[in-house]
């Protein structure tokens, strides 16, 4: 059995999701460290209007979280049998394929 283009799109979506998740977590950890070091309350620190030094990072964190939600929505759409082939996730060119569990899969 070969993986369909829709299945390969899911793989690309999930790869991107976990990359974004790692980036989001690292950014959140840096922000939390800065917040604790500054002794700021959560609501005040995370308001970009009140925290100009960290506003770019706070807004970036929100953008990353939104991307995570969009990616998970695509995965859910795939799970309901929908097509996600048209999603615009950067897919690296396949180096080679290997047989795994009866499915031809891409390798890095």
N, CA, C and O of each residue as an XYZ file, in Angstrom:
432
protein
N       0.840     -1.180      0.000
C       0.000      0.000      0.000
C       0.886      1.244      0.000
O       1.825      1.342      0.789
N       0.593      2.168     -0.863
C       1.344      3.417     -0.937
C       0.617      4.506     -0.156
O      -0.612      4.516     -0.073
N       1.391      5.412      0.409
C       0.798      6.563      1.091
C       0.236      7.504      0.033
O       0.886      7.786     -0.974
N      -0.952      7.975      0.271
C      -1.587      8.894     -0.675
C      -1.004     10.295     -0.501
O      -0.383     10.588      0.521
N      -1.201     11.153     -1.488
C      -0.771     12.551     -1.323
C      -1.409     13.202     -0.093
O      -0.791     14.046      0.555
N      -2.632     12.812      0.224
C      -3.303     13.351      1.406
C      -2.597     12.886      2.689
O      -2.458     13.655      3.639
N      -2.155     11.628      2.707
C      -1.414     11.113      3.864
C      -0.069     11.824      4.003
O       0.360     12.141      5.113
N       0.585     12.068      2.886
C       1.861     12.780      2.923
C       1.665     14.222      3.390
O       2.528     14.789      4.060
N       0.527     14.804      3.030
C       0.213     16.156      3.508
C       0.055     16.146      5.026
O       0.494     17.077      5.702
N      -0.569     15.100      5.565
C      -0.709     14.992      7.022
C       0.663     14.900      7.681
O       0.900     15.532      8.711
N       1.551     14.134      7.106
C       2.903     14.017      7.661
C       3.574     15.388      7.692
O       4.205     15.752      8.684
N       3.439     16.141      6.612
C       4.026     17.488      6.563
C       3.390     18.397      7.609
O       4.083     19.171      8.269
N       2.080     18.302      7.757
C       1.371     19.115      8.750
C       1.869     18.786     10.150
O       2.152     19.685     10.942
N       1.975     17.508     10.450
C       2.376     17.121     11.802
C       3.847     17.446     12.068
O       4.202     17.807     13.190
N       4.694     17.326     11.069
C       6.092     17.741     11.252
C       6.159     19.222     11.590
O       6.862     19.631     12.514
N       5.422     20.014     10.833
C       5.401     21.459     11.084
C       4.812     21.749     12.462
O       5.312     22.609     13.187
N       3.757     21.034     12.818
C       3.121     21.240     14.119
C       4.134     21.055     15.250
O       4.219     21.889     16.152
N       4.890     19.978     15.202
C       5.820     19.712     16.298
C       7.006     20.678     16.293
O       7.546     20.990     17.355
N       7.416     21.153     15.127
C       8.452     22.194     15.086
C       7.936     23.484     15.721
O       8.627     24.117     16.519
N       6.717     23.859     15.356
C       6.116     25.077     15.911
C       5.886     24.913     17.410
O       6.094     25.851     18.180
N       5.459     23.731     17.820
C       5.228     23.481     19.246
C       6.521     23.663     20.038
O       6.516     24.287     21.098
N       7.618     23.125     19.531
C       8.904     23.283     20.216
C       9.312     24.752     20.291
O       9.789     25.222     21.324
N       9.119     25.469     19.189
C       9.460     26.894     19.159
C       8.580     27.677     20.138
O       9.061     28.561     20.846
N       7.302     27.347     20.168
C       6.363     28.006     21.079
C       6.759     27.766     22.531
O       6.779     28.693     23.340
N       7.070     26.526     22.850
C       7.452     26.197     24.228
C       8.740     26.891     24.647
O       8.849     27.369     25.777
N       9.711     26.951     23.748
C      10.973     27.623     24.067
C      10.746     29.118     24.293
O      11.306     29.707     25.217
N       9.928     29.717     23.450
C       9.628     31.142     23.597
C       8.873     31.403     24.899
O       9.168     32.365     25.609
N       7.917     30.558     25.207
C       7.149     30.710     26.449
C       8.071     30.578     27.666
O       7.928     31.311     28.645
N       8.998     29.656     27.595
C       9.930     29.476     28.708
C      10.801     30.722     28.897
O      11.035     31.155     30.025
N      11.278     31.292     27.789
C      12.077     32.524     27.886
C      11.251     33.666     28.466
O      11.730     34.429     29.306
N      10.003     33.776     28.009
C       9.136     34.838     28.520
C       8.846     34.644     30.006
O       8.869     35.606     30.774
N       8.578     33.425     30.405
C       8.290     33.161     31.823
C       9.506     33.458     32.694
O       9.366     33.991     33.795
N      10.681     33.121     32.212
C      11.902     33.426     32.959
C      12.049     34.938     33.116
O      12.366     35.427     34.201
N      11.817     35.672     32.032
C      11.910     37.134     32.085
C      10.854     37.711     33.024
O      11.125     38.651     33.770
N       9.657     37.149     32.982
C       8.581     37.636     33.855
C       8.934     37.429     35.324
O       8.772     38.329     36.148
N       9.414     36.243     35.634
C       9.766     35.948     37.026
C      10.937     36.804     37.488
O      10.952     37.295     38.617
N      11.918     36.979     36.606
C      13.066     37.831     36.953
C      12.632     39.273     37.212
O      13.194     39.957     38.067
N      11.627     39.724     36.465
C      11.132     41.094     36.625
C      10.148     41.215     37.786
O       9.832     42.321     38.225
N       9.668     40.077     38.280
C       8.702     40.106     39.371
C       7.343     40.653     38.958
O       6.606     41.181     39.790
N       7.011     40.532     37.683
C       5.750     41.069     37.152
C       4.609     40.074     37.314
O       4.817     38.861     37.343
N       3.406     40.612     37.420
C       2.211     39.780     37.409
C       1.969     39.288     35.986
O       2.363     39.940     35.019
N       1.322     38.142     35.867
C       1.105     37.515     34.564
C       0.349     38.433     33.612
O       0.790     38.652     32.484
N      -0.784     38.969     34.053
C      -1.608     39.766     33.139
C      -0.897     41.029     32.672
O      -1.065     41.445     31.526
N      -0.128     41.623     33.520
C       0.603     42.839     33.131
C       1.775     42.497     32.204
O       1.994     43.182     31.205
N       2.513     41.462     32.523
C       3.689     41.107     31.728
C       3.301     40.703     30.309
O       3.963     41.096     29.349
N       2.233     39.923     30.174
C       1.869     39.385     28.863
C       0.994     40.318     28.028
O       0.507     39.920     26.970
N       0.792     41.531     28.480
C       0.079     42.527     27.680
C       1.124     43.303     26.879
O       1.881     44.084     27.456
N       1.179     43.101     25.557
C       2.233     43.754     24.766
C       2.143     45.282     24.790
O       3.132     45.964     24.521
N       0.977     45.815     25.106
C       0.843     47.274     25.196
C       1.530     47.815     26.438
O       1.951     48.971     26.469
N       1.643     46.976     27.460
C       2.252     47.404     28.718
C       3.694     46.930     28.865
O       4.394     47.352     29.786
N       4.136     46.067     27.976
C       5.461     45.475     28.097
C       6.209     45.603     26.767
O       6.426     44.616     26.063
N       6.587     46.810     26.446
C       7.259     47.077     25.170
C       8.540     46.260     24.965
O       8.785     45.802     23.849
N       9.363     46.063     25.995
C      10.596     45.295     25.759
C      10.349     43.857     25.284
O      11.187     43.282     24.590
N       9.217     43.286     25.651
C       8.930     41.897     25.277
C       7.747     41.782     24.315
O       7.281     40.678     24.034
N       7.267     42.899     23.818
C       6.071     42.897     22.967
C       6.247     42.028     21.724
O       5.337     41.281     21.365
N       7.393     42.110     21.068
C       7.601     41.306     19.859
C       7.533     39.813     20.164
O       6.934     39.048     19.408
N       8.143     39.402     21.265
C       8.107     37.986     21.643
C       6.701     37.545     22.038
O       6.282     36.433     21.715
N       5.982     38.403     22.725
C       4.610     38.071     23.130
C       3.732     37.896     21.895
O       2.960     36.941     21.807
N       3.850     38.810     20.952
C       3.063     38.716     19.722
C       3.490     37.507     18.889
O       2.651     36.850     18.272
N       4.783     37.215     18.871
C       5.270     36.030     18.155
C       4.695     34.766     18.777
O       4.316     33.839     18.061
N       4.628     34.721     20.103
C       4.052     33.562     20.787
C       2.594     33.369     20.372
O       2.157     32.244     20.129
N       1.846     34.465     20.292
C       0.446     34.368     19.874
C       0.330     33.878     18.427
O      -0.548     33.074     18.113
N       1.209     34.360     17.552
C       1.187     33.901     16.155
C       1.505     32.409     16.066
O       0.873     31.680     15.302
N       2.475     31.964     16.842
C       2.835     30.547     16.840
C       1.689     29.686     17.365
O       1.412     28.620     16.815
N       1.030     30.139     18.414
C      -0.110     29.388     18.954
C      -1.232     29.300     17.917
O      -1.879     28.261     17.779
N      -1.453     30.388     17.199
C      -2.484     30.378     16.157
C      -2.113     29.379     15.060
O      -2.967     28.644     14.564
N      -0.841     29.361     14.689
C      -0.403     28.400     13.675
C      -0.595     26.971     14.170
O      -1.012     26.102     13.404
N      -0.295     26.719     15.441
C      -0.516     25.386     16.001
C      -1.989     24.991     15.882
O      -2.306     23.867     15.494
N      -2.871     25.907     16.214
C      -4.308     25.626     16.122
C      -4.720     25.323     14.687
O      -5.506     24.408     14.442
N      -4.189     26.090     13.741
C      -4.521     25.867     12.332
C      -4.004     24.511     11.856
O      -4.693     23.800     11.124
N      -2.800     24.162     12.270
C      -2.234     22.870     11.880
C      -3.035     21.715     12.480
O      -3.291     20.716     11.807
N      -3.423     21.854     13.733
C      -4.208     20.796     14.363
C      -5.585     20.695     13.716
O      -6.153     19.606     13.630
N      -6.114     21.810     13.268
C      -7.387     21.795     12.556
C      -7.263     21.016     11.244
O      -8.168     20.271     10.868
N      -6.141     21.194     10.557
C      -5.905     20.425      9.332
C      -5.815     18.929      9.640
O      -6.363     18.103      8.911
N      -5.123     18.591     10.721
C      -5.009     17.182     11.102
C      -6.383     16.603     11.438
O      -6.685     15.464     11.081
N      -7.204     17.381     12.118
C      -8.560     16.927     12.446
C      -9.387     16.750     11.175
O     -10.169     15.806     11.058
N      -9.209     17.655     10.237
C      -9.918     17.543      8.955
C      -9.518     16.248      8.257
O     -10.372     15.536      7.730
N      -8.226     15.942      8.252
C      -7.739     14.690      7.668
C      -8.367     13.505      8.402
O      -8.789     12.533      7.777
N      -8.425     13.594      9.726
C      -8.982     12.515     10.536
C     -10.455     12.256     10.257
O     -10.944     11.143     10.452
N     -11.155     13.275      9.803
C     -12.573     13.120      9.445
C     -12.737     12.696      7.988
O     -13.854     12.644      7.472
N     -11.621     12.394      7.330
C     -11.684     11.931      5.949
C     -11.570     13.032      4.919
O     -11.734     12.786      3.724
N     -11.290     14.250      5.369
C     -11.179     15.373      4.445
C      -9.819     15.433      3.774
O      -8.852     14.829      4.239
N      -9.761     16.154      2.699
C      -8.510     16.328      1.972
C      -7.780     17.564      2.487
O      -8.372     18.632      2.650
N      -6.496     17.400      2.738
C      -5.665     18.531      3.162
C      -4.488     18.720      2.206
O      -3.530     19.428      2.515
N      -4.576     18.080      1.048
C      -3.486     18.170      0.072
C      -3.188     19.599     -0.347
O      -2.043     19.924     -0.662
N      -4.189     20.449     -0.357
C      -4.013     21.822     -0.831
C      -3.444     22.755      0.236
O      -3.218     23.935     -0.033
N      -3.210     22.235      1.449
C      -2.660     23.112      2.485
C      -1.252     23.537      2.081
O      -0.556     22.824      1.358
N      -0.855     24.681      2.548
C       0.413     25.266      2.112
C       1.500     25.060      3.161
O       2.007     26.017      3.746
N       1.842     23.817      3.383
C       2.919     23.468      4.307
C       4.146     23.165      3.459
O       4.076     22.416      2.484
N       5.265     23.755      3.846
C       6.497     23.475      3.112
C       6.863     22.013      3.295
O       7.061     21.536      4.412
N       6.946     21.319      2.181
C       7.305     19.906      2.213
C       8.688     19.755      1.595
O       8.881     20.106      0.431
N       9.654     19.239      2.352
C      10.968     19.032      1.760
C      10.903     17.951      0.684
O      10.089     17.030      0.755
N      11.758     18.078     -0.289
C      11.803     17.077     -1.348
C      12.229     15.742     -0.753
O      13.160     15.690      0.050
N      11.561     14.673     -1.136
C      11.911     13.374     -0.564
C      13.284     12.907     -1.029
O      13.599     12.939     -2.219
N      14.089     12.475     -0.075
C      15.407     11.946     -0.404
C      15.266     10.537     -0.949
O      15.916     10.170     -1.928
N      14.422      9.757     -0.314
C      14.156      8.396     -0.745
C      12.903      7.911     -0.031
O      12.430      8.545      0.911
N      12.379      6.803     -0.477
C      11.242      6.217      0.217
C      11.652      4.869      0.784
O      12.542      4.202      0.257
N      11.001      4.484      1.852
C      11.245      3.179      2.460
C       9.907      2.523      2.739
O       8.890      3.202      2.879
N       9.909      1.221      2.817
C       8.702      0.465      3.126
C       8.574      0.350      4.642
O       9.458     -0.192      5.306
N       7.467      0.864      5.190
C       7.218      0.769      6.626
C       5.781      0.325      6.837
O       4.850      0.992      6.385
N       5.598     -0.772      7.505
C       4.264     -1.269      7.817
C       3.379     -1.336      6.576
O       2.188     -1.027      6.637
N       3.955     -1.734      5.474
C       3.179     -1.866      4.256
C       2.903     -0.559      3.544
O       2.155     -0.535      2.567
N       3.498      0.538      4.018
C       3.280      1.849      3.406
C       4.633      2.403      2.987
O       5.596      2.354      3.752
N       4.703      2.927      1.780
C       5.924      3.606      1.360
C       5.947      4.960      2.041
O       5.021      5.754      1.875
N       6.987      5.231      2.800
C       7.074      6.487      3.550
C       8.336      7.232      3.151
O       9.317      6.634      2.710
N       8.292      8.537      3.310
C       9.451      9.368      3.019
C      10.437      9.305      4.166
O      10.049      9.157      5.325
N      11.697      9.415      3.842
C      12.722      9.503      4.878
C      13.370     10.863      4.796
O      13.331     11.523      3.757
N      13.965     11.278      5.895
C      14.683     12.563      5.912
C      16.088     12.376      5.418
O      16.854     13.337      5.357
